[in-house]
Amino acid sequence: MTPNARETTAKNPWWTATIAGMASYLDAAAIVSTGMGMVLFEKEFDLGPAALGQLSALLTVMIAIGALVGGRLGDKYGRRKVFSTTMGIFAAGALALVFATAPWMLFLGIILLGFAAGADLPVSMAMIAETAPPGKKGKMITFSHILWMVGVLAVQLIGIIVGEMGTTGGRILFGHLLVMSLIVLVLRAGLPESPEWATSRTRAENSDTIAMSSLKTLFHSSYVVPLIATGLFYAIANVAANTNGQFSTYLYVNVAGASVTTASTIGLIAFGCSFLGLLATMKFADTRWRMPVFIAATAVSTIAFLVPAIMGTTTPTLAIMAVLYSLGGAVAGEPMYKVWSQELFPTIYRSTAQGITIGFTRVVAAAIALFTPAIINGGVQVLFIFLVTTTLASCLIGVLWLAKLSKAEPSTSDHEQESTPATDARESMTMA
């Protein structure tokens, strides 16, 4: 790529945000495609309930492992190198699933797909933040979550078309992942390295403090506090989102007595409400109204779960819950975690820290999902009270803890002179 072309790309942060943010699109598309695709593969590959559960759990675990590994490598070797490599691995996983002829190929495909999706997420978010113009970091990070939702919508629309095609339909679903990952791989070849990361790396090399960015130093520095805070916030806030995503149809059909069609229709309406919530996040994330809007969104989410808890689990109460939570959760959930994660960590730790918190959150989500069906069967009101509790707990962490932490870098310019690794090391030793 010519220098002029690279300069043009660097001056178009929205293009960078879109191409890097496709990690979120593919993460969501991989999760939903696996859920649909394994059901479509069920008959040909003789997949029983145990195998289906193992494949689903394997995807979650591999995303967690990928986030840990990819985040660390992104800080060590650069954003561009890592998220180009991960796209190649993602494409290989999708290819294995498209042409699978035996169950072992399904497991291999899911391992590659999950690892690559997880490894890409923290690196891509760091890239978006580090190329965002001053005062627009929160807006552009939130945009990546819109791409996540578009990934869900795209697979659902494809699923409507191929849902009755059996194995062929499953191959088409994973073929979509293959095509999109190859397109992203080609487009990412035109992106320059994050200038913020490159500058940070150069300073570290010049001062002989490369070891400063090690995991040991991270856990013995002042940044371990925001690491714990963002990890707890994301894991706790994600409980409601994960439960709603995995078990909403189950609640409609097995508790409220509605049909899958009804559940899907309400889900589509709620999906639109989530876009409205995300637009609100994009508008206020970089302003003084961030926390008031965050608190208001938490209140809306809390009311959402109180409706079926108090009025009973019926189709109307679940519909009200879906609409309200789609609005509130799009502000007071994962999008806000993404914003805080960019602000609270310096460049040399940003990707690593996100990899750790993403991995932790995915493991927590998988563990809670194991017990959710039993909770529903034992008394569904208990589930909603539990979700009210986790929603309020995440809000308290956000208001009383995260909002009071100092940003790691100046907010006036994302590309101004930042503290050097040597300075960070001195501060770390002081705080330790």
C-alpha positions in Angstrom: 0.0 0.0 0.0 1.4 3.4 -0.9 2.1 6.1 1.7 -0.6 8.3 0.3 -3.2 5.6 0.5 -2.2 4.9 4.1 -2.4 8.6 5.0 -6.0 8.7 3.5 -7.0 5.6 5.5 -5.5 7.1 8.7 -7.5 10.3 8.1 -10.8 8.4 7.9 -11.4 7.1 11.4 -14.9 5.9 10.6 -13.5 3.6 7.9 -11.1 2.2 10.5 -13.8 1.9 13.0 -16.0 -0.1 10.6 -13.3 -2.4 9.3 -11.8 -3.0 12.8 -15.3 -3.2 14.3 -16.3 -6.0 12.0 -14.8 -8.2 14.8 -18.0 -7.5 16.7 -20.1 -8.3 13.6 -18.4 -11.7 13.2 -18.4 -12.5 16.9 -22.2 -12.1 17.0 -22.7 -13.9 13.7 -20.5 -16.8 14.9 -22.5 -17.2 18.1 -25.9 -17.1 16.4 -24.8 -19.2 13.4 -23.5 -21.9 15.7 -26.8 -22.0 17.6 -28.7 -22.4 14.3 -26.2 -24.3 12.3 -25.7 -27.1 14.9 -29.4 -27.7 14.9 -29.4 -27.9 11.1 -26.4 -30.3 11.2 -28.1 -32.4 14.0 -29.6 -35.1 11.8 -26.7 -35.7 9.3 -24.0 -35.8 12.0 -26.2 -37.6 14.6 -25.7 -34.9 17.2 -27.4 -35.6 20.5 -28.2 -33.1 23.2 -24.8 -33.8 24.8 -22.9 -33.0 21.6 -25.0 -29.9 21.0 -24.3 -28.6 24.5 -20.6 -29.4 24.2 -20.3 -27.5 20.9 -22.1 -24.5 22.4 -20.0 -24.5 25.5 -16.8 -25.0 23.5 -17.5 -21.9 21.4 -17.9 -19.8 24.6 -14.8 -21.2 26.2 -12.7 -20.7 23.0 -13.9 -17.1 22.8 -12.7 -16.5 26.3 -9.3 -18.1 25.7 -9.0 -16.2 22.4 -9.6 -12.9 24.1 -6.9 -13.6 26.7 -4.3 -14.6 24.1 -5.3 -12.0 21.4 -5.4 -9.2 23.9 -1.9 -9.9 25.1 -0.5 -10.3 21.7 -2.1 -7.1 20.5 -0.2 -5.1 23.1 3.0 -6.9 22.4 3.1 -7.1 18.6 0.6 -4.5 17.4 -3.1 -4.2 16.5 -2.8 -4.7 12.8 -0.6 -7.9 12.8 -2.9 -9.6 15.3 -6.3 -8.8 13.9 -5.1 -9.7 10.4 -3.9 -13.1 11.7 -7.1 -13.7 13.6 -9.2 -13.1 10.5 -7.2 -15.8 8.7 -7.9 -18.2 11.5 -11.6 -17.3 11.6 -11.8 -18.0 7.9 -10.2 -21.4 8.4 -12.7 -22.3 11.1 -15.6 -21.2 8.9 -14.2 -23.2 6.0 -14.0 -26.4 8.2 -17.6 -26.0 9.1 -18.8 -25.3 5.5 -17.2 -28.5 4.3 -17.5 -30.6 7.4 -18.0 -34.4 6.7 -17.6 -35.7 10.3 -18.3 -34.5 13.8 -14.6 -33.9 14.5 -14.6 -31.3 11.8 -17.4 -29.5 13.6 -15.4 -29.4 16.8 -12.3 -28.2 14.9 -14.3 -25.5 13.2 -15.8 -24.3 16.4 -12.4 -24.2 18.2 -10.9 -22.1 15.4 -14.0 -19.9 15.0 -14.3 -19.2 18.8 -10.6 -18.6 19.4 -10.3 -16.2 16.4 -13.4 -14.2 17.3 -12.3 -13.8 20.9 -8.7 -12.9 20.0 -10.0 -10.2 17.6 -12.3 -8.4 19.9 -10.0 -6.6 22.4 -7.5 -5.8 19.6 -10.1 -4.3 17.3 -11.6 -2.2 20.1 -8.2 -0.8 21.0 -7.6 0.0 17.3 -10.9 1.9 17.1 -10.2 3.9 20.3 -6.6 4.8 19.3 -7.6 6.1 15.9 -10.7 8.0 17.1 -10.7 11.8 16.8 -10.6 13.8 20.1 -14.0 13.8 21.8 -15.4 10.9 19.7 -13.8 7.8 21.3 -17.0 6.8 23.2 -19.1 7.3 20.1 -16.9 5.3 17.8 -16.5 2.5 20.3 -20.3 2.3 20.7 -20.5 2.0 16.9 -18.8 -1.4 17.2 -21.7 -2.6 19.2 -24.1 -1.5 16.4 -22.0 -3.7 14.1 -22.5 -6.6 16.7 -26.2 -6.2 16.4 -26.1 -6.1 12.6 -24.3 -9.4 12.8 -27.1 -10.9 14.8 -29.7 -9.5 12.4 -27.9 -10.7 9.3 -27.8 -14.3 10.5 -31.4 -14.2 11.6 -32.4 -13.0 8.1 -30.3 -15.7 6.5 -31.8 -18.2 8.9 -35.3 -17.4 7.8 -34.3 -18.3 4.2 -32.3 -21.5 5.0 -34.0 -22.7 8.1 -35.8 -25.5 6.3 -32.8 -26.7 4.2 -31.2 -28.9 6.8 -27.5 -29.5 6.4 -27.3 -27.3 3.3 -28.8 -24.4 5.3 -26.1 -24.9 8.0 -23.4 -24.8 5.4 -24.8 -21.6 3.9 -24.8 -20.0 7.4 -21.1 -20.8 7.9 -20.5 -19.8 4.3 -21.7 -16.3 5.1 -19.0 -16.2 7.9 -16.4 -17.4 5.5 -17.2 -14.8 2.8 -17.4 -11.9 5.3 -14.1 -12.9 7.1 -12.3 -13.0 3.8 -13.6 -9.6 2.8 -12.6 -8.1 6.1 -9.2 -9.8 5.9 -8.6 -8.1 2.5 -9.9 -4.7 3.7 -7.8 -4.8 6.8 -4.7 -5.2 4.7 -5.2 -1.5 3.9 -5.2 -0.3 7.4 -2.1 1.3 8.9 -0.9 0.3 12.4 -2.4 2.3 15.3 -0.2 5.4 15.6 -0.8 5.5 19.3 0.5 1.9 19.8 3.4 2.5 17.5 4.4 5.6 19.4 4.1 3.8 22.7 6.2 0.9 21.5 8.9 3.2 20.1 9.2 5.0 23.5 9.4 1.7 25.3 12.1 0.4 23.0 14.1 3.7 23.3 13.9 3.6 27.1 14.6 -0.2 27.3 11.4 -0.8 29.3 9.7 -3.3 27.1 9.2 -5.5 30.1 7.0 -2.7 31.5 4.1 -4.0 29.5 4.3 -7.5 31.0 1.4 -9.1 32.7 3.3 -9.2 36.0 3.7 -5.4 35.9 0.0 -4.9 35.0 -1.1 -6.9 38.1 1.3 -5.0 40.3 0.4 -1.5 39.0 -2.3 1.0 39.7 -4.1 -0.4 36.6 -5.1 -3.5 38.5 -7.9 -1.5 40.1 -9.7 -0.5 36.8 -9.0 -4.1 35.6 -11.0 -5.5 38.5 -13.7 -2.8 38.2 -14.3 -3.2 34.5 -14.2 -7.0 34.8 -16.8 -7.1 37.6 -19.0 -4.5 35.8 -19.0 -6.3 32.5 -19.5 -9.8 34.0 -22.3 -8.7 36.2 -24.0 -6.4 33.7 -23.7 -9.2 31.0 -25.7 -11.7 33.1 -29.0 -10.0 32.1 -28.0 -9.6 28.5 -26.8 -13.2 28.2 -29.9 -14.6 30.0 -32.2 -12.6 27.8 -30.4 -13.7 24.7 -30.2 -17.4 25.4 -33.5 -18.0 27.3 -36.0 -15.4 26.1 -37.6 -17.8 23.6 -37.6 -20.6 26.2 -39.6 -18.2 28.5 -42.1 -17.3 25.9 -42.8 -20.9 24.8 -42.4 -22.9 28.0 -43.5 -20.5 30.6 -45.8 -18.0 28.9 -47.3 -20.5 26.4 -46.6 -18.4 23.3 -45.3 -19.6 20.0 -41.8 -19.3 18.6 -43.2 -17.0 15.9 -44.6 -14.7 18.5 -41.3 -14.7 20.4 -39.4 -13.9 17.2 -41.8 -11.0 16.3 -41.4 -9.4 19.7 -37.7 -10.0 19.5 -37.5 -8.1 16.2 -39.3 -5.1 17.7 -37.0 -5.2 20.7 -34.1 -5.4 18.4 -35.1 -2.0 16.9 -35.4 -0.5 20.4 -31.8 -1.6 21.0 -30.7 0.5 18.1 -32.4 3.5 19.7 -30.5 2.9 22.9 -27.2 2.6 21.1 -27.8 5.9 19.3 -28.4 7.5 22.7 -25.1 6.0 24.0 -23.2 7.4 20.9 -24.7 10.8 21.5 -24.0 11.1 25.2 -20.9 8.8 25.8 -18.4 11.7 25.3 -20.4 14.3 27.2 -21.1 15.4 30.8 -24.5 13.6 30.4 -22.9 10.2 30.3 -23.6 9.2 33.9 -27.1 10.7 34.2 -28.1 8.8 31.0 -26.4 5.7 32.4 -28.4 5.9 35.6 -31.6 6.5 33.8 -30.9 3.5 31.5 -30.3 1.3 34.6 -33.6 2.4 36.0 -35.3 1.4 32.8 -33.6 -2.0 32.8 -34.6 -2.6 36.4 -38.2 -1.8 35.7 -38.1 -4.2 32.8 -37.3 -7.2 35.0 -39.7 -6.0 37.8 -42.7 -6.1 35.4 -42.8 -10.0 35.0 -41.5 -10.4 38.6 -44.5 -8.6 40.0 -47.2 -9.1 37.4 -46.4 -12.7 36.4 -44.7 -14.2 33.4 -47.1 -13.8 30.5 -46.6 -12.8 26.8 -47.5 -9.1 27.4 -45.2 -8.8 30.5 -42.3 -10.5 28.6 -42.9 -8.2 25.7 -42.7 -5.1 28.0 -39.6 -6.5 29.5 -38.0 -7.1 26.1 -38.7 -3.5 24.9 -37.6 -1.8 28.1 -34.4 -3.9 28.6 -33.5 -3.4 24.9 -33.5 0.4 25.5 -31.8 0.3 28.9 -29.3 -2.4 28.3 -28.0 -0.8 25.2 -26.8 2.1 27.3 -26.0 0.6 30.8 -24.5 -2.7 29.6 -21.7 -3.8 27.3 -21.4 -0.5 25.3 -20.5 1.4 28.4 -18.0 -1.3 29.4 -16.3 -0.8 26.0 -16.1 2.9 26.6 -14.6 2.6 30.1 -12.1 0.0 28.9 -10.6 2.4 26.4 -10.3 5.3 28.8 -8.9 3.6 31.9 -5.9 1.7 30.5 -2.8 3.1 28.8 -1.9 1.9 25.3 0.5 -0.7 26.4 -2.1 -2.5 28.5 -5.4 -1.6 26.7 -5.7 -4.8 24.6 -4.4 -7.1 27.3 -6.8 -5.7 30.0 -9.8 -6.1 27.7 -8.8 -9.6 26.8 -8.7 -10.5 30.5 -12.1 -8.9 31.2 -13.8 -10.3 28.1 -12.5 -13.8 28.9 -13.6 -13.6 32.5 -17.1 -12.4 31.5 -17.6 -15.2 29.0 -16.7 -17.8 31.6 -19.1 -16.3 34.1 -21.9 -16.2 31.5 -21.3 -19.9 30.6 -21.4 -20.9 34.3 -24.6 -19.0 35.0 -26.3 -20.4 31.9 -25.8 -23.9 33.2 -28.1 -23.2 36.1 -30.6 -20.9 34.5 -33.0 -23.6 33.2 -33.1 -25.1 36.7 -33.9 -21.7 38.2 -36.7 -21.1 35.7 -38.2 -24.5 36.4 -37.9 -24.0 40.1 -39.7 -20.6 40.1 -39.3 -18.1 37.3 -39.9 -15.1 39.6 -36.6 -15.9 41.3 -34.8 -15.4 38.0 -36.2 -12.0 37.4 -35.4 -10.9 41.0 -31.9 -12.2 40.3 -31.6 -10.1 37.2 -32.9 -7.0 39.0 -30.1 -7.6 41.6 -27.3 -8.0 39.0 -28.6 -4.9 37.1 -28.5 -2.7 40.2 -25.1 -4.1 41.3 -23.5 -3.3 38.0 -25.0 0.2 38.2 -23.4 0.7 41.6 -20.0 -0.4 40.3 -20.4 2.0 37.5 -21.5 5.0 39.5 -19.5 4.6 42.7 -16.3 3.0 41.3 -15.7 3.3 37.5 -16.9 6.8 37.1 -14.6 8.0 39.9 -11.4 6.4 38.4 -8.9 8.6 36.6 -8.5 8.2 32.9 -5.2 6.7 31.8 -4.6 9.2 29.1 -5.7 12.9 28.4 -9.2 13.2 27.0 -8.3 16.3 25.0 -6.4 14.4 22.4 -6.0 10.7 21.8 -2.7 11.3 20.0 -1.0 13.8 22.3 2.0 13.1 24.3 1.1 10.4 26.9 3.0 9.2 29.9 6.0 7.1 28.9 6.4 3.5 30.0 9.2 4.6 32.3 6.9 7.1 34.0 4.3 4.4 34.3 6.8 2.1 35.8 7.7 4.6 38.5 4.0 5.2 39.2 3.4 1.5 39.3 6.2 0.9 41.9 4.9 3.8 43.9 1.4 2.3 43.9 2.5 -1.3 44.5 
